[in-house]
Amino acid sequence: MGWVTADHPTTDELNACVECGLCLPACPTFRLTGRETASPRGRIQAMKAVHNGVLELDGPFQGVIDFCLGCRACEPVCPGMVPYGRALEGTRAEIAAQRPTFGHRLRSFLLGTAIGSRRSLRLGTGALRMARATRAMSLAPSRYRRLSEGIRPLRRRPEPTLGHKGGSGVSGSIALVAGCIQDEWFRPVNHAAIELLEMAGYRVEVPPGQTCCGALAAHDGKADAARDLARQNLPVLAGYDRVVVTSAGCSAHVREYGHWADGGDEVGTRAVDVTVAVAQAIEAGLLPSLSGGSGPMAIQDPCHLRHAQRVTVEPRRILEAGGYEVVETDPAGMCCGAAGLYTVLQPEASRELGNRKAAQIRSTGVSRVASANPGCEMQLRSSLGLGYEIGHPIEWYLRAVAGTQPPGRVAAVEQAR
């Protein structure tokens, strides 16, 4: 049958693979299994077979594609510069179109309609709070219990950031992408971003008309939903000097808006991850640097920050400016196994990767961990268990420098946590 949508991998994308195998040691699922079909090279060969009409887009093919984390660790080591992430998302869009199971239809609703509605998110969060408070989560399947264990406490959160406007503007204007899950379950990160960017002299606005960026929909092959969400965000985020995103997975996606909507480059080229914006402000002397004394801090690199955006220096620079001694946990930057919905869809592989990452962190003897992505933070928390404190690099930095700043919103944010 071949491809049936306009999202499918192109001939040029697939032929860019020279089958050298350099991607194999960088791929988490290949290292887990040793199977060629669990490697980027093997998956591209399967895509080529469908592309050329040799292979049907059937259940076994879907299994090969579904097992991929989408971490994009293969991209930095690829001499052919294969746009693997794009090809993977296109292939998953084909699977969703050609094999429309109940699960795919349900996820299309959740990742397109429900997650794009603030009201739905609030209702879902309220139900989750009740389930955790009454211990009803103990009745849920283990994959959902594990997911719940990684979520931050949902009580006594600060107010939503949507609609916020503040800051002098002497350094420029910023539109902050609040996110969907980010502003519901990880709201203190957005508050920290606002505080630091305003401290650096920016005019920070969190436009109220924004919705989910569409990253989760795109990663799961829900291309139409991803396009709709991107189109809704473009006019809302236009007109600012910079667009700052506080979740690594979301910042990688927003930076690629040119692929998802006409005129998307206008926003995508001005978008940066918050770690980049804060690190640059520190370098420019707009934010303070401490000389030390904050203690050791283990660091974990989210895949869509390290591999998709090639951002590694900035989170470390932020922590060092907060006076922390940065302790490396995994120089190779192997995926922690979170990967959006992977925790639920591939629970065994996700759990094994999470346990391996937790073992690396435990071996450092450090109990404080910095991670710049909500999914990674949830995976680390559920894998590490009690005795570890996990936060975003900008939260750790704000905690360190807050004592050196005049009283005001810094104190208010700290109390709200």
C-alpha positions in Angstrom: 0.0 0.0 0.0 2.9 2.4 0.7 2.4 5.8 2.1 -1.0 7.6 2.0 -0.3 11.0 3.7 1.8 14.0 2.9 3.7 13.5 6.1 5.6 10.4 5.1 9.4 10.2 5.0 10.8 11.5 1.7 13.2 9.7 -0.6 16.0 12.2 0.2 15.5 11.7 4.0 15.6 7.9 3.8 18.5 7.8 1.2 20.6 10.0 3.5 21.3 6.9 5.6 24.6 5.3 4.4 24.1 2.3 6.8 27.4 3.0 8.5 26.2 1.8 11.9 27.5 4.7 13.9 24.0 5.2 15.3 24.0 1.8 16.9 25.9 2.5 20.2 24.1 5.8 20.6 20.6 4.1 20.4 19.1 3.1 23.8 16.8 0.5 22.4 19.6 -1.2 20.4 21.7 -1.3 23.6 18.8 -2.8 25.5 18.1 -5.5 23.0 21.0 -5.9 20.5 18.5 -6.2 17.7 19.1 -4.5 14.3 15.4 -3.7 14.1 15.6 -1.8 17.4 18.3 0.6 15.9 17.8 3.7 13.8 19.5 2.0 10.9 17.2 -0.9 11.1 14.1 1.3 11.3 15.2 3.4 8.3 15.6 0.2 6.4 12.1 -0.8 7.3 10.8 2.6 6.3 12.6 2.3 2.9 10.9 -1.1 2.4 7.5 0.4 2.9 8.5 3.4 0.8 9.5 1.2 -2.1 6.5 -1.1 -1.8 8.5 -4.1 -0.6 6.9 -4.2 2.9 3.4 -3.6 4.1 2.7 -1.1 6.8 1.4 -3.9 9.1 1.5 -4.9 12.7 5.2 -6.1 12.8 6.3 -2.8 11.1 4.3 -0.8 13.6 6.0 -2.7 16.4 9.4 -1.8 15.0 8.5 1.9 14.9 6.6 2.0 18.2 9.6 0.6 20.1 11.6 3.8 19.2 11.9 6.4 22.0 12.3 9.2 19.5 15.2 10.5 21.6 17.2 11.5 18.4 20.5 10.4 20.0 21.3 9.1 16.5 21.3 12.5 14.9 24.4 14.1 16.3 26.6 11.0 15.4 25.1 10.5 11.9 27.6 11.5 9.1 24.8 11.6 6.6 22.8 14.1 8.8 19.7 11.9 8.5 16.7 13.9 9.9 15.6 10.9 11.8 13.2 12.7 14.1 11.3 14.1 11.1 11.2 10.7 9.4 10.0 9.0 12.6 7.2 11.5 13.1 6.2 11.1 9.5 6.1 7.4 9.7 4.0 7.5 12.9 1.6 9.8 11.1 1.3 7.1 8.4 0.6 4.4 11.0 -2.1 6.6 12.7 -3.7 7.1 9.2 -3.5 3.5 8.0 -4.0 1.6 11.3 -6.6 3.8 13.1 -7.1 1.7 16.2 -9.1 2.7 19.2 -5.9 3.6 21.0 -4.8 5.9 18.2 -8.2 7.6 18.1 -8.2 8.0 21.9 -4.7 9.5 21.9 -5.7 11.9 19.0 -8.4 13.2 21.3 -6.2 13.5 24.3 -3.2 15.0 22.6 -5.2 17.3 20.3 -8.5 18.4 21.9 -8.1 17.6 25.6 -4.6 18.7 26.1 -5.2 21.9 24.2 -8.1 22.9 26.6 -7.1 24.6 29.9 -10.4 23.5 31.4 -9.8 19.8 30.5 -6.3 20.1 32.0 -7.7 21.5 35.2 -10.4 18.8 35.5 -7.8 16.1 34.8 -5.5 17.5 37.4 -8.3 17.7 39.9 -9.2 14.1 39.3 -5.5 13.1 39.7 -5.2 15.0 43.0 -8.3 13.2 44.3 -7.0 9.8 43.1 -3.7 10.4 44.9 -5.3 11.7 48.0 -7.6 8.8 48.4 -4.9 6.3 47.2 -7.2 5.2 44.4 -4.0 5.1 42.2 -3.1 1.9 44.0 -5.8 0.2 42.0 -4.4 1.4 38.6 -2.1 -0.7 36.4 1.6 -0.4 37.4 2.5 1.7 34.4 0.0 4.4 35.5 1.1 4.1 39.1 4.7 4.7 38.1 3.7 7.7 36.1 1.8 9.1 39.1 4.7 8.6 41.4 6.8 10.9 39.3 4.5 13.9 39.4 5.2 16.8 41.8 2.8 17.5 44.6 -0.3 19.1 43.2 -1.4 20.9 46.3 -0.4 24.4 47.3 0.9 25.3 43.8 1.4 28.9 42.8 -1.1 30.6 40.6 -1.2 29.8 36.9 1.2 32.0 34.9 -1.1 32.5 31.9 -1.8 36.1 31.3 1.1 37.4 33.3 2.7 40.7 32.2 5.7 42.3 33.9 9.3 43.5 33.7 11.0 46.7 32.6 11.7 45.7 29.0 15.1 47.4 28.9 16.6 44.1 27.7 13.8 43.3 25.2 10.5 41.5 25.1 9.8 37.9 25.7 6.7 35.7 25.1 6.9 32.8 27.6 5.3 29.5 26.4 3.5 28.3 29.5 2.9 24.8 28.1 0.0 22.5 28.9 1.3 19.9 31.4 4.2 22.3 32.3 1.9 24.9 33.7 -0.4 22.4 35.4 2.1 20.1 37.0 5.4 22.0 36.9 4.1 25.6 37.4 7.0 26.6 39.7 9.4 26.3 36.7 7.4 28.9 34.8 7.4 31.2 37.8 11.1 30.8 38.2 11.5 31.7 34.5 9.4 34.8 34.8 11.3 35.9 37.9 14.7 35.5 36.4 13.9 37.0 33.0 12.3 40.0 34.6 15.3 40.3 36.9 17.5 40.4 33.8 15.5 43.4 32.5 13.1 41.7 30.1 9.4 42.5 29.6 7.9 39.1 30.1 4.4 38.2 28.9 2.6 34.9 29.0 0.0 35.4 26.3 -3.4 34.1 27.4 -4.4 32.9 24.0 -1.7 30.2 23.7 -2.4 26.5 23.8 -0.4 23.3 23.9 2.7 23.5 21.6 1.8 20.2 19.9 5.0 18.3 20.7 3.3 15.3 22.2 0.9 15.0 19.3 3.7 15.3 16.8 5.8 12.6 18.5 2.8 10.2 18.6 2.0 10.7 14.9 -1.0 12.9 15.4 0.2 15.3 12.6 -3.1 17.1 12.0 -3.5 17.9 15.7 0.1 19.1 15.9 -0.5 21.4 12.9 -3.8 22.8 14.4 -2.1 23.6 17.7 0.9 25.2 16.0 -1.4 27.4 13.9 -3.3 28.5 17.0 0.0 29.6 18.7 1.6 31.5 15.8 -0.4 34.7 16.1 -0.3 34.7 19.8 3.5 34.4 20.0 4.2 36.9 17.2 5.7 40.3 17.7 8.1 39.6 20.6 11.8 39.8 20.5 12.1 36.2 21.7 9.9 33.2 22.5 11.1 31.3 25.5 10.0 27.8 26.3 10.5 26.1 29.7 10.3 22.5 28.7 13.1 20.9 26.6 10.7 18.7 24.6 8.5 21.7 23.8 11.3 24.1 23.0 12.7 21.6 20.4 9.2 21.4 18.8 8.5 25.1 18.8 11.9 25.7 17.2 10.7 23.5 14.3 7.3 25.3 13.8 8.4 26.1 10.3 7.7 22.4 9.4 4.3 22.4 11.1 2.6 25.6 9.9 2.9 28.2 7.2 4.8 31.1 8.6 6.0 29.0 11.5 9.6 30.0 11.0 8.7 33.5 12.2 8.2 32.1 15.6 10.5 29.1 15.4 13.6 31.1 14.6 13.1 33.4 17.6 12.4 30.5 20.0 14.9 29.3 22.6 14.9 27.0 25.6 14.8 28.8 28.9 18.2 27.4 29.8 19.7 29.2 26.8 18.0 32.5 27.6 19.0 32.4 31.3 22.6 31.3 30.5 22.9 34.2 28.1 21.6 36.6 30.6 24.2 35.4 33.1 27.0 35.7 30.6 25.9 39.3 29.8 26.0 40.2 33.5 22.2 40.7 33.7 22.0 38.0 36.3 24.4 37.3 39.2 27.0 34.6 39.5 28.0 33.1 42.8 31.5 31.9 43.5 30.5 28.6 45.0 29.2 27.1 48.2 25.9 25.7 47.0 27.2 22.1 47.1 27.2 19.3 44.5 24.4 18.9 41.9 24.0 15.9 39.6 22.8 16.8 36.1 20.7 14.8 33.6 20.5 15.9 30.0 17.0 15.7 28.4 17.3 14.2 24.9 15.4 17.0 23.2 17.8 19.5 24.7 21.1 17.6 24.2 20.4 15.7 20.9 17.7 17.7 19.2 18.9 21.2 20.1 22.6 20.4 20.9 22.3 22.4 24.1 24.6 21.0 26.9 26.7 23.9 28.1 24.0 26.2 29.1 22.3 24.2 31.9 25.8 23.6 33.4 26.7 27.2 33.2 23.4 28.1 35.0 24.2 25.7 37.8 27.8 26.9 38.1 26.6 30.5 38.3 24.4 29.3 41.2 27.5 28.2 43.0 26.9 24.5 42.5 29.5 21.9 41.7 28.1 20.1 38.7 28.4 16.3 38.9 28.1 14.4 35.6 26.0 11.3 35.6 26.1 10.1 32.0 28.6 11.6 29.5 26.8 9.8 26.6 23.5 11.3 27.4 21.5 8.1 27.1 17.7 8.5 27.2 16.1 8.0 30.6 13.1 6.2 29.1 10.4 8.9 29.6 9.9 9.9 26.0 6.4 11.3 26.1 4.0 8.5 26.3 6.6 5.8 26.1 6.3 5.2 29.8 2.7 4.0 29.3 3.0 2.5 25.8 6.3 0.6 26.4 6.4 0.2 30.2 9.1 -2.6 30.4 11.7 -0.9 28.2 10.9 2.5 29.9 11.3 1.0 33.4 14.6 -0.6 32.5 16.1 2.6 31.0 14.8 4.5 34.0 16.4 2.1 36.4 19.7 2.4 34.5 19.6 6.1 34.7 18.8 6.0 38.4 21.8 3.7 39.0 24.1 6.2 37.3 22.8 9.0 39.6 23.0 6.9 42.7 26.6 6.0 41.9 27.5 9.7 42.3 26.4 9.8 45.9 24.6 13.1 45.2 20.9 13.5 46.2 20.1 16.7 44.3 19.4 16.4 40.6 18.9 19.0 37.8 16.8 18.1 34.8 15.3 20.5 32.2 12.3 18.5 31.0 9.1 17.5 32.9 8.9 14.0 31.5 12.5 13.3 32.5 11.9 14.7 35.9 8.9 12.4 36.4 10.9 9.4 35.2 13.8 10.2 37.5 11.6 10.7 40.5 9.7 7.4 40.0 13.0 5.5 39.3 15.0 7.0 42.2 12.4 6.9 44.9 12.7 8.7 48.2 15.7 10.7 49.3 16.3 12.6 46.1 15.2 16.2 45.2 14.8 16.9 41.5 14.3 20.3 39.9 14.9 22.4 36.8 18.3 24.1 36.5 16.7 27.5 36.7 14.8 26.6 39.9 18.1 25.5 41.5 19.8 28.7 40.3 16.9 30.9 41.6 17.1 29.1 45.0 20.8 29.9 45.2 20.7 33.5 44.2 17.4 34.5 45.9 19.1 35.4 49.1 21.3 37.9 47.2 18.3 39.8 45.7 16.0 42.4 47.3 12.8 41.0 48.8 9.9 40.8 46.4 8.6 38.2 44.0 11.5 35.9 44.6 10.4 35.4 48.2 6.8 35.0 47.0 7.7 32.3 44.5 9.8 30.5 47.2 6.9 30.5 49.6 4.5 29.3 46.9 6.6 26.2 46.3 
